[in-house]
Amino acid sequence: MRVKIIFVFLNVFIMSSTVLSQYDKLFLACNQWNMLDEKIKTGTIEKEEALDLLKKYEVEILKAVKDTKFPMVSRNDWEFPLKKFTKITYRDGGNDYKLKDYDYFQGSNSKGHPAHDIFILDDNKDLLDDSTLKPVDVVSMSSGYIVAIDTSWRPGSRLRGGLYVKVYDIINRGIFYYSHLSKVTVRPGDMMNAGDKIGEVGRTGRKAILKDGKTHLHISFLKSVNGYPTPEDIIEDLRKSELKVNK
């Protein structure tokens, strides 16, 4: 009788832990991705090994998320990545997307500019909107999970991105990269809905911190093509989402 009770108890425990373990698996995969991201950024891992691990963590996240409650946000419902701003401008009128010889695994020494820079109104470069005198929030365009952050960047560092956040978009299978932030407010493993705050606009990064650097958000989207992060130009998505933003 005692053995039967113990057996039933173990079955109940295993069943309940299986449900809970999906969140544990998500958290683990996101944090492993974050550690991998650090190695890619600093060039301390070979490309082939990094790609294999990236594919592995992506698959683990996609498997684990199936049994969780997750916000389903389509590309048509992406949110504009800035909130609480007076005015914004795009670098070169939005024509700053330059693919050239870019490769995700070049890390901090990547070539090209497969991204867009969005400047806020901050002529005195105090990281505040000149009209509201408050920071401008950076929010996730999509739903997804935080898979990488940098909160350790300091002036003098040779790393280009400064403080940044990467969100893996489960629905659209790609990575959003938000950089040059002044503050990061999320951690690896956090679940995001479109419009959730991830940080504040800043000037961190090797070039952005210089005297002629401007307060802005650098944003890019990299579609997972068989596990390989491949840049896509999202200027039309940005303009579309900007039209419905509540400043």
C-alpha positions, -999 to 999 in steps of 0.1 A, spaced: 0 0 0 28 24 9 46 16 -23 15 23 -43 10 57 -25 46 67 -33 42 56 -69 11 78 -73 29 107 -56 58 104 -80 35 103 -110 17 135 -99 51 152 -92 65 142 -126 33 154 -144 33 187 -126 70 193 -131 67 185 -168 43 214 -172 65 237 -151 97 226 -168 86 242 -201 92 276 -185 125 263 -171 135 251 -205 127 284 -220 146 303 -193 176 280 -197 177 282 -236 174 320 -234 202 323 -209 224 299 -229 217 321 -260 228 351 -240 261 335 -231 266 325 -267 258 361 -278 286 374 -256 311 350 -274 299 360 -308 301 397 -300 337 394 -287 348 369 -314 357 342 -289 339 314 -307 343 298 -342 314 305 -366 305 269 -372 302 261 -335 282 293 -329 258 285 -357 252 250 -344 245 263 -309 222 291 -322 202 265 -341 200 243 -310 188 271 -287 162 283 -313 147 248 -316 146 244 -278 128 277 -274 103 268 -302 96 234 -286 92 248 -251 69 276 -260 43 252 -274 30 244 -240 30 280 -226 6 309 -228 22 332 -253 10 364 -270 5 359 -308 15 391 -326 16 390 -364 38 412 -384 9 434 -393 5 442 -356 41 451 -348 44 482 -326 66 512 -333 98 507 -312 97 541 -294 72 557 -270 69 590 -251 87 611 -278 80 644 -293 96 640 -327 117 614 -345 138 614 -377 153 585 -397 190 586 -407 191 595 -444 153 596 -445 152 558 -439 176 550 -467 204 539 -443 199 501 -447 232 489 -462 237 451 -464 272 450 -480 293 421 -466 274 419 -433 274 386 -414 258 380 -380 288 361 -368 311 390 -374 300 402 -339 310 437 -329 331 441 -360 303 435 -384 303 452 -418 275 471 -435 245 487 -418 215 463 -423 195 484 -399 178 517 -393 188 546 -369 159 565 -354 169 599 -338 149 616 -311 147 653 -304 178 658 -281 200 687 -293 218 690 -260 225 653 -258 214 648 -223 195 616 -233 161 634 -227 135 645 -251 140 683 -254 103 690 -251 92 665 -224 126 665 -205 121 628 -200 137 597 -214 122 581 -245 112 545 -240 123 517 -263 97 490 -266 95 456 -283 80 458 -318 69 421 -315 61 395 -290 89 371 -281 115 363 -256 146 382 -245 176 361 -256 205 385 -252 213 418 -235 244 439 -228 244 459 -196 281 459 -190 292 484 -217 311 514 -204 327 545 -221 361 535 -235 349 501 -247 357 492 -283 324 474 -287 300 492 -312 265 483 -299 268 497 -264 239 486 -242 215 465 -262 186 440 -262 178 411 -285 143 397 -288 135 364 -305 102 368 -323 85 333 -320 58 340 -345 79 356 -372 110 335 -365 136 362 -363 158 383 -340 151 420 -332 182 439 -322 179 472 -303 211 490 -295 228 522 -282 204 522 -252 210 543 -221 192 517 -199 181 481 -202 151 471 -183 147 434 -192 166 401 -186 172 369 -207 141 347 -204 116 375 -200 85 371 -222 76 402 -243 44 414 -258 44 440 -285 48 474 -269 65 462 -237 93 484 -225 128 470 -229 149 501 -223 155 538 -230 171 555 -260 207 565 -255 242 571 -270 261 540 -258 286 524 -282 320 530 -296 309 557 -321 276 568 -306 293 581 -274 316 604 -294 311 642 -294 292 641 -328 271 611 -318 234 616 -316 208 601 -292 191 574 -312 179 538 -315 196 514 -338 172 487 -348 174 456 -371 155 424 -377 172 392 -387 150 364 -401 160 329 -392 167 311 -425 173 275 -415 187 288 -383 209 315 -399 202 351 -389 196 369 -422 189 407 -422 156 421 -436 148 457 -443 119 467 -420 116 504 -430 81 498 -443 71 481 -410 86 510 -391 67 536 -411 34 516 -409 37 512 -371 47 548 -366 13 559 -381 -6 543 -352 17 553 -324 5 571 -293 34 595 -286 
